Amino acid sequence: MASSPAVSVPIIDTHVHLYPQSEVGTHQWYAEDNPLAKQHSIQEYQTATGAPGNLQGYVAIEVDRKNDNAKDWTHPLQEIAWLRRIVTGQPKPGEGHTADDGRDCLGIVPWAPVALGSAELEKYLAAAEKEAGPETWAKVKGFRYLLQDKPNGTALSDDFIEGLKLLGRKKFVFDLGVDQHKRGRIQLEEAVEMIDRAHEGVDEEDKVVFILNHLCKPDLTIVNVQTDPSYIAWRTAMFTLSKCDRTYMKLSGCFSEMPEFLRARPAEEILSAILPWLAVVIAAFGPERIMFGSDWPVCTLGLGDEAWKKWRRVVEMTCHMAGLGPEAQTRLWAETAREAYKLDSRPVYKVVDLTRSDE
């Protein structure tokens, strides 16, 4: 496979999970033998990325802290307090960040009990704002409530729809985490209906923005995509979702859905194997509604520190294969995220096409 031309563009990583060692046990997925059950903070992230000059910052996504919806919000609020320490430059000893690291946090997407409906969600938002404080609350751009492990029908309850409408009125986005690989096509079908209902009868400016995580987690172990019903259902859903209003897609999370032997292969071989999925997403959403995300540190499972750079390479080659020019690539790598999340302006990184002789 031919190498991609060198196009230098800004990067915003829209899917990063951060947590200190002292709070690892507060996660739903915690187990002593889980390789993710150790500190993943700013210093570890900087090591993983190599801190390239065009990495402008990241969006911190909630890490599935233990919660009991209406009864106990202790750990989700603790996560907000942790991110506040990063943003305001008030680290505790050993937490893996310095007083200057907060500038790279461009946005925050905490957990919220959307399933409880608008009244209880209002109470949580008030508690979250108090915990965050003004400086950190300004960086809260939306919320996530994972649906990938919830009973079928959760997203279609009246309470859930009303919760989504409340987020829209308050100008927050909703990060949508569904899992076709493990849960089947019903997760995709319910996602389409959920978006339609959340937007029904709502003024355009109050419609909640949806940001789909991880290509909706397709099964990347499929060999024959021409006939496999799972792939066909996923492909159909992608084109349907792309027609929904105010809906974006993250190019992220693929390592977790592919066979272990494949993720260990060179980036060029990974691209060849998952191109049927990447091509559909590019065709359906276009770079103006696709954003780069690493899913760090989940992406490191079975890969280690090379994961972030390998995924970046896969996305670079995807842009090349799709024939995206510098401006389209800038959308995918940074500007789509800035638009969808309404991120604060940062210094513009000059777009340079190094393949042109006049640069």
N, C-alpha and C positions, 0 to 999 in steps of 0.2 A: 504494500500500500504506500502510495506516495506521501511524503511528509507534507504537513500543512504549511502554507506560507506564514511568515512571521508577521502578525498583526498585533500591535500593542494597544490594549484597551484597558479601561478601568475594570476592576472586579469588585463586586459586592457579593459576599457569601451569605445567602439568605436562609441558611439552615444550619445553625451551630448550636450544640448543647454544651452548657458549661455548669460545672458543679465542683465544690471543694470536697476533699477527702472526708471532712468532718460530717458531711450531710449525705454521703452515699447511701446510708441505710434508710433514708427517707423515701426512696424510690420504689414504685410498685414492682419493678422488675428486679429488685435487689436479690442477689444470692452471693454467698461468699466466693463461689467458684466462677462467677460471671466475670469475664475479662474486662468488662466496662466498670466494674465495681472498684474504682480507684479514682483519684483526682483527675479531672479534665478541666483545667482552668486556662487562663490566658497564656501563661508561659508554655504549657503543653501544646496549645493551639498554634502559637508562633513557631514552635519547633516543627510541627507537622506541616505547616504551609511554607516554611522557609522565609516567611515575612517578605514576600515580593513587594517591590515599590509600588506596583499598581493595584495592590489589594487595599481598597479604600476603607473597608470595615466589614461588619457582619451584622446579621439579625439573630439575636438570641431567642431560641425556641424552647418552650417549656419541656421538661424532661420526665413527665409522667410521675409527679410526686404522689405519695399516698394521700388519699382524700376520701371523705365520706359524704360528698356533695353538701347537703345542707347542714349536716351535723358537725363536721370538723374540716375547717379550711386551714389548719395550722401549717401543714407542710407546703402547700402552694404559696401561702403568704410568706413562708420562710424563704422560698425560692426568690420571690420578689425582693426580699430584704438582702439576699445574697447579691443579686444583680445591682441593687442600689449601691452596695459597697464598691462594686466595680465602677459604676457610672460616676459616683461622687468622689472616687479616689480615696476610699477609707478601708484598705485591706486589713484583715486580721493576719497575724503571723502565720506563714505557711500556706496561705490560700492561693498562691500562684499568680498573683498580679500585683502591679505597682500602682502608685497614686496617679500615674500618667496614662494608664491603659484604658480609661473610660472613654476617651475620644473615639476609639475604634468601634464602640458599640453604637451602631446607627439606629437600631430598633430593637424592641422587645416584644415577644408574643407569649404572654403567660397563659396558664390554665384558667378556665372559667367554667362555672357550673351552668352551661347553656341549657342543659336538659331540664333544669328546674323552672324554666319560664322567666318572664321579664321581671316579676316582683322580686324573687330571690336573687336573680342576677344583678339587679340594681343594688341590693344590699352588699353583694360580694364586690362589685365594682367600687363602691364607697370604701370598703375595707382595704381593697387593693390600692386605691389611690392614697389612702392615709399611710399605708405601709411604704409605698414608693417614695412619697415626698415629691415636690413640684419638679425638680430637675429630672428625676428618673421617670416620673409619670409622663413627662413630655415625650419620652422615647417609647412609651407603650403604644404600639400601632395597631394591635389587634389581639385576638385571643384564640386559643385552641382547646378543643375538647375531643379527644381521640374517639373515633367511631369504629376503628378497626377491631376492637375487642368488646364492643357493646352488642347487646341483643339486636336481632333484626327488628326494624321498625323504630328504633330509638330516634333517628333523625327525622322521622315523619310525625312525631307526636306534636300536638298543638303547642305544648309548652316549649319544645325545642324550636319550632318555627317562630314563636313569639320572641324567644331569646335572640334568635338571629336578627329579627326585625329591630330589636332594641339596639343591637350592636351597629346596625346600619344607621339608625337615627343618630347614634353617638359618633359616627364616622370611624368606627373600628372595623378592621377586616376580620375575616374568620379563616383560619388555616384549617383545611379539611384533610384529615388523615383517615383514609379508607384502605382496605387491603383485599384486592381481588385474588391475589395468589392464595391466601389462606382461607378467605371467607366466600369466594365465588362471586358470580356476576350480580347477585342481589345487592352487594355493596355499591356497585356502579349504578344500578337502576334506581336505588334509593337516593343516591347522591343527586341524580338528575331531577328527580321529583322534589327533593328537598330544596334545591336551588330555585326551581320554578315557583314553589309555594312561598319561599322566603321573599321573592321579588313580586309576587302577585299583589296588585293593588297598591304598590308602594311607589311614591314619586321617585324619579330617576336619581335625584341627589341623595335620597335616603336608602337606596338599595345597598345592602351589605355586599362588600367585595369578597369574593371567594378566591383563596389561593390553594390550589390542589397540590398536595405533597407527593413527591416521589413517583410521578407518573401513575398514581393510584395503585402502586405496588402490583404490577403484572407478574405473571409467572415467566421468568426469564430462562427456565429450564426447557421450554418447549423447543422441539427440533423442527417439526414440520408446521410452519405458520400458515401454510396455504389451506390446511384442512382442520387444524385444531380448533375445536369450538370455543375454548377459553380465550385463545388469541383473537378469534373473530369477534367474540363478545366485547373484549377489551377495545379493539380497534373501532368498533361501532360506537361504543360509549365515548371514546375520545373525540370523535367528530361531533357527537351529540352535545357533549359538554362544551366543546369549543364554540358552539352556537349560543350558549347561555350568556346573558348579560354579565358584565363586570366579573369575569372569571379568568384566572391566570393559572399557569402550570409551572411547577418547579422541576427543573432538570436535575434530579437528585435521587438518592436512595437506591440506585440500581444494584450496587454491590451486594446488598442484603438479599436480593431476590434471585441472584444467579448462582449456579453450582460453585462449590468451593474451588474446584479445580480451575474453573474459568476465571474467577477473580484474581487468581495467582498468575495468570498469563500476562504477556505484555499488553499494553494499552491498545495496540493495533489489532490484536486478536480479539480483545474484548469488544471493540467497536464493530468488527465484522460480525460477531455473534449476536449483538443486540441491535444492529442497525434496523431490522424490521420494526422495532418499537420506537427507536429514536426518529426514524423517518416519518412515522405516523404523527408523532407529537409535533415535529417541525411543520409538517404539512397542515395539520389541524389548527394549531394555535399561532404559528408564525413567530418570529423573534420578538415582535412587539408585545406578545403576551406570554413569553417564556422567560424564566429567570434561573440563573445558576445557583445551585445549592450543593454543599458538600455532604451534608448529613454527618458531619464530624461530631463525636468520635465513633458513632455507630459504623461508619464506613471503614474503620480500621480493623474490624473483626476479620481475622484470617489474613490480614494484610500488614498490619502494623503501621509505622510512621510513613510508609510510602503511599498510603491510600489517598490522601488529599491531592498530592501531585499527580497521581495516576488518573484520578477522576478528572482533574483539570485537563490533562492531556487528551482524554477521551472526548471531552466537550470541545476542545480546540479542533480536533480532527472532525468532529461532527459538523462544526461550523464550516470547515473547509469542504467537506463532502456535500453540504447543502448549498455551497456557492454563496455564502453570506459575505458581503463586503464589510468594510470597517464600521459603517454606521449601523448596519443590522447587528453586527457582533456587539457593538456597544450597548444596543438595546438588550440583548440576551444576557450579557455579562453584568450589566449594572443599571441601565436606565429603566428597564421594565420594573425592576425592584423598587427603584426610587419613586416611580409613578404609583405602583400598586400600594406600597406601604406608606406613601407620602413621607419619605425620609427627608431629613434636613439636608440642605444643600451643603456640599463639600467642594473643595477646589476641583475644578474640572481637569481630569488627566488627559493630556493631548492624545488624540487618536492618530496613530502613525501606521500607514501601510508600508512595511519595509520592502515589499516586492516592487514598489514603484521607484523608478530611477530618479524622479524629480523630488523625492523626499530628502 
